[in-house]
Amino acid sequence: METNVNFQSMAAIEEQNILMYSLLDYENKPAHVYLTSTQIIIENNNRPRSNDISLDARPSSCPSNQVIDLKEIIAVRADHKSPIKDRKVTSPNKPSLLQEEKSSGTNTFSIFVIKRVAKHRWRHKKCLFVCRDYGTCQIWIEKLQDILRSPEWKRPKRLLVFINPFGGKKKAVKIFNEKVRPLFELAGIYSEVIITKRQYHARDVIFDYDLHSVDGLVCVGGDGTFSELLNGLLDRVNAEAGVQQIFRHTPVSPSVRIGIIPAGSTDAIVYSLVGINDPVTSALQIILGDSIGMDVTALYKKEEFVKYTVTMSGYGYYGDLLKESETLRWMGPKRYTWSGFKTFLANKAYEGEVSFLLASEEDSHPRDHTVCYAGCEKCRKAGMRSELTSSSQIELDLGAASEGLSAHRRANFMLKDGWHHVKGRFSAINLVTISCRCSLSPQGMSPSSHLGDGCMDLILIQDCSRLDYLRHLARIPDSRSDQFDFDFIQVYRVKEFCFQPATEPEECFEDSGGCAMKKSGHTRMTSASNSCWNCDGEVFDHPSLYIQVHCQLIKLFGRGVEESNRHDSLQCPTCCSAYDSDK
């Protein structure tokens, strides 16, 4: 079991400036305790030291020195359970004001710090320090609280929380009240809670709310709840910036961060961000104020903007699966397993043309076996490139983009260098923005996909037999297998994507006699010839889709999935950037 109290080399300690030093009791043993701008260093040896608070004091080179990273401290509190025992009374009849002040004080303070347990879960641990006197205790508490409140740490003080009581297993309200709210209160975070009552309730609130009064937005629910919050926020900031959401527009990045407390059916975003869908872990990452950038894709129905997504868009197998599951909501999360089985047996394939703009070589490849961990170097470099090019976004290829952009101009644009075209029959077409981990697939649909590299992974599965498709599906949850190592599967890392079905949907209406007649404004799909799209868990019936990715468009509270052997050295990444129990 790991905590953030760990060993530190003397060389690293020597480079730091000592802000405070005291002889305190830690874990019922005397210890020399040093405070730097980033750490608390605890020297548990018996070498005699002066008890004076001296900035010249330095820890010894003893290998048993322990370190608490200040960035992983949740809160600092005076502990009134251990009052000062030794008090000098100047007069039994007339106590002094100093004595009255001390009688209500304490010489003990507690530091609540992150503790890592199995499978990416976080909890917190209480570290108790006992001082020689009340004054020393107050100095330590005030100094630590001042550091934690520093604006450069960007820790939230006020949050707007949206709770979806209908998503997943319908336990979002209970999860927040029992597991999340106590942690926010411990950290001194004020949370204004809104329980959503209908679809688009969160979006409507975001449009009218004073976002400058909060440090972040938090959704308690599943991927659908996050999608609604995301689209509401981006719609508002683009409207305020005067950005028209038209074909291939450049959206504005919001300044407010978003936090996610998982309470849904799959929680693919949280799994890809944290490594597990654990509400306590997500709440603790929000408290610490870590920030990570995540890519967002813009979806267009031909040239008409539809919405923003962050996980995946699937046509064919995953589109049919989702459409089938919509009629089985009474089954809860199990509906996806049943719908997947029925869709697999149907083994449908759909004809069309896929067009895509390949990513550059420096953006790597979906089969390069890299994993997006906290502090990901690929995401960091992609974020730097995105900042350099954002101010000089090139749209001259399209001229002055307008709402009346025709399909002919779009087709001409896709003939430029870098665009590739593939025609055929496809069992599935999947565009994956993040790895899309979940409980059934711990490594995700595309294990080497990154949170903030500005790319999508395109997975083309040609028409194949049930046995071949089953072999592919069986490899997805197996981290030791390559799920793309088949002749009927091609994978690409792309920046933009377009799909054109072999047959366009009919625009029609039915007259009183039941005969179908063409009429603009109404769309009817023939399921035998076309599938539908599964876009972030929502059914999108129109097959003609254009998708463009925007590098690190939003910032989330979090630091990314941590490598198990890097827990002690992780820092808040710049790239993408009361439970004392193991249960």
Buried (B, 14 or more C-beta within 10 A) or exposed (E): EEBBBBEBEEEEBEEBEBEBBBBBBBEEEBBBBBBBEEBBBBBBBEEEBEEEBEEEBBBBEEEEBBBBBBBBBBBBBBBEEBBBEEEEEEEEEEBEEEBEEBEEBBBBBBBBBBBBBEEBBBBBBBBBBBBBEBEBBBBBBEBBBEBBEEEEBBBBEEBBBBBBBBBBEEBBBEBBEEBBBBBBEBBBBEBEBEBBEEEEBBBEBBBEBEBEEBBBBBBBBBBBBBBBBBBBBBBBBBEEEEBEBBBBBBBBBBEBBBBBBBBBBBBBBBBBBBBBBBBBBBBBBBBBBBBBBBBBBBBBBBBBBBBBBBBBBBBBBBBBBBBBBEEBEEEEBEBBEBBBEEBBEEBBBBBBEBBBBBBEEEBBBBBEEBBBBBBBEBBBBBBEBBEEEEEEEEEEEBEEBEEEBEEEBBEEBBEEEEBEEBEBBBBBBBBBBBBBBBBEBBBBBBBBBBBBBBBBBBBBBBBBEEEBBEBBBEBBBEEEBEBBEBEBBBBBBBBBBBBBBBEBBBEBEEEEEEEEEEEEEEEEBEEEBBBBBBBBBBEBBBBBBBBBBBBBBBBBBBBBBBBEEEBBEBEBBBBBBEBEEEE
